[in-house]
Amino acid sequence: MAMNVSSGNSADGEPEVMMDINTTPLIDVMLVLLIMLIITIPIQLHAVNLALPAGNPPPPPLVQPQVVKVDIDASSRVFWNGEVLAGPVEVDARLRELAALPLETQPELHLRPDRGARYETVASVMAGVQRLGLTKFGIVGSEQFAP
């Protein structure tokens, strides 16, 4: 504990500046933080035991899902399973054929656009999929492909 015990006035009548800092509150705060740290560390180290069910996973489906690959190359040509489509009208017609199928038998639609493909082409295919309500749809990636 630090205290400044003096007369309070200097020789010229001005009060002296107190230069001592009372460090007791700082030590108290540090002790409280240390105690909180000591108390909370054991709580964080406890593990939670989970009782997971034991059993066999379900067998894989006997019939693998059909996959339709829609590729878009750098010149924005659209390929349907490797076959070049004439234009957006033919793409829309093929998407309508898929949408007409029952949901259980609809194939998965994998879109693979090239990095150099025009945005409008990719967006029009994706908009057609959304408009027709196809749910088994995914963008596979923008890697190069061999149609």
Buried (B, 14 or more C-beta within 10 A) or exposed (E): EEEEEEEEEEEEEEEEEEEEEEEEEEEEEEEEEEEEEEEEEEEEEEEEEEEEEEEEEEEEEEEEEEEBBBBBBEEBBBBBEEEEBEEBEBBBEBBEEBBEEEEEEBBBBBBBBBEEBBEEBBEBBBEBBEEBEBEBBEEBEBEEBEE
